[in-house]
Amino acid sequence: MPGFLGRENGKSSKEMKNSNYIATRKRKREANVNALYRNSASVPDSLVAFTDEIHKVKLGKRIQKAARLNEIRTSFLKRRGREPSKAEWCESAENITVKELDRAVNVGLEAKNRRRG
């Protein structure tokens, strides 16, 4: 999402470092679990392939939600000629909370980056 790149979402650099650290730990833990699951003799290959497909669908849904939020932000920008505040953005996005908005944007970006890599 071009509009989200480089955005800190109102977080301090310490909070950003901490959230990046937590996200990295989650990815490593997930990779370890997936490797264990794939290498298990008791798990059929067809089940591994099926879970991979489910994972791709989940990533796609997260990316779509973040893209919809970006469209709302872009639309607001075109109409009003300025970036929306978080409150205005939340209101335009069907009254979600600021916390939900931040999470959806961050999770969507992370999903997009995972899909690429």
C-alpha positions as CSV (number, residue, x, y, z in Angstrom):
1,M,0.0,0.0,0.0
2,P,1.8,3.1,-1.2
3,G,0.0,5.4,1.3
4,F,1.1,3.4,4.3
5,L,4.8,3.0,3.5
6,G,7.0,4.7,6.1
7,R,4.1,5.5,8.3
8,E,4.6,5.1,12.0
9,N,0.9,5.2,13.0
10,G,1.6,7.6,15.8
11,K,4.0,5.2,17.6
12,S,7.3,6.2,19.1
13,S,10.5,4.7,17.7
14,K,10.7,2.5,20.9
15,E,7.2,1.2,20.3
16,M,8.0,0.6,16.6
17,K,11.2,-1.3,17.5
18,N,9.3,-3.4,20.1
19,S,6.4,-4.2,17.6
20,N,9.0,-5.1,14.9
21,Y,10.7,-7.4,17.4
22,I,7.5,-9.0,18.4
23,A,6.5,-9.5,14.7
24,T,9.9,-11.0,14.0
25,R,9.5,-13.4,16.9
26,K,6.1,-14.4,15.7
27,R,7.4,-15.1,12.2
28,K,10.2,-17.2,13.5
29,R,8.0,-19.2,15.8
30,E,5.5,-19.8,13.0
31,A,8.4,-20.9,10.7
32,N,9.6,-23.3,13.3
33,V,6.1,-24.8,13.8
34,N,5.6,-25.1,10.0
35,A,9.0,-26.8,9.6
36,L,8.1,-29.3,12.4
37,Y,4.7,-29.9,10.8
38,R,6.2,-30.4,7.3
39,N,8.9,-32.8,8.5
40,S,6.6,-34.9,10.6
41,A,6.1,-38.4,9.3
42,S,2.6,-38.6,10.6
43,V,1.3,-35.6,8.7
44,P,0.3,-36.5,5.1
45,D,1.6,-34.3,2.3
46,S,-2.0,-33.5,1.1
47,L,-2.7,-32.0,4.5
48,V,0.4,-29.8,4.4
49,A,-0.7,-28.6,0.9
50,F,-4.2,-27.9,2.2
51,T,-2.9,-25.8,5.1
52,D,-0.7,-23.9,2.7
53,E,-3.8,-23.0,0.6
54,I,-5.7,-21.9,3.8
55,H,-2.7,-19.7,4.8
56,K,-2.7,-18.1,1.3
57,V,-6.4,-17.3,1.6
58,K,-6.0,-15.7,5.0
59,L,-3.1,-13.6,3.7
60,G,-5.2,-12.5,0.8
61,K,-8.1,-11.5,3.0
62,R,-5.8,-9.4,5.2
63,I,-4.3,-7.7,2.2
64,Q,-7.8,-6.9,0.8
65,K,-8.9,-5.4,4.1
66,A,-5.8,-3.1,4.2
67,A,-6.4,-2.2,0.5
68,R,-10.0,-1.2,1.3
69,L,-8.8,1.0,4.1
70,N,-6.3,2.5,1.8
71,E,-9.0,3.2,-0.8
72,I,-11.1,4.9,1.9
73,R,-8.1,7.1,2.9
74,T,-7.4,8.0,-0.7
75,S,-11.0,8.8,-1.4
76,F,-11.0,11.1,1.7
77,L,-7.8,12.8,0.5
78,K,-9.3,13.4,-3.0
79,R,-12.6,14.8,-1.6
80,R,-11.1,17.0,1.1
81,G,-7.6,17.7,-0.1
82,R,-5.9,16.5,3.1
83,E,-5.1,13.3,4.9
84,P,-7.9,12.1,7.2
85,S,-7.3,12.1,11.0
86,K,-7.5,8.6,12.5
87,A,-10.9,9.4,13.9
88,E,-12.2,10.5,10.5
89,W,-10.6,7.5,8.8
90,C,-12.3,5.2,11.3
91,E,-15.6,6.8,10.9
92,S,-15.4,6.5,7.1
93,A,-14.4,2.9,7.5
94,E,-17.7,1.9,9.0
95,N,-16.9,3.0,12.6
96,I,-14.0,0.7,13.4
97,T,-11.8,1.7,16.3
98,V,-8.4,3.3,15.9
99,K,-6.8,0.2,17.4
100,E,-8.6,-2.0,14.9
101,L,-7.6,0.3,12.1
102,D,-3.9,0.3,13.1
103,R,-4.0,-3.5,13.4
104,A,-5.7,-4.0,10.1
105,V,-3.2,-1.8,8.3
106,N,-0.2,-3.3,10.0
107,V,-1.4,-6.9,9.5
108,G,-2.2,-6.2,5.9
109,L,1.2,-4.8,5.2
110,E,2.8,-7.8,6.9
111,A,0.7,-10.2,4.9
112,K,1.6,-8.4,1.7
113,N,5.3,-8.6,2.5
114,R,5.0,-12.3,3.4
115,R,3.2,-13.0,0.1
116,R,6.1,-11.5,-1.8
117,G,8.8,-13.3,0.1
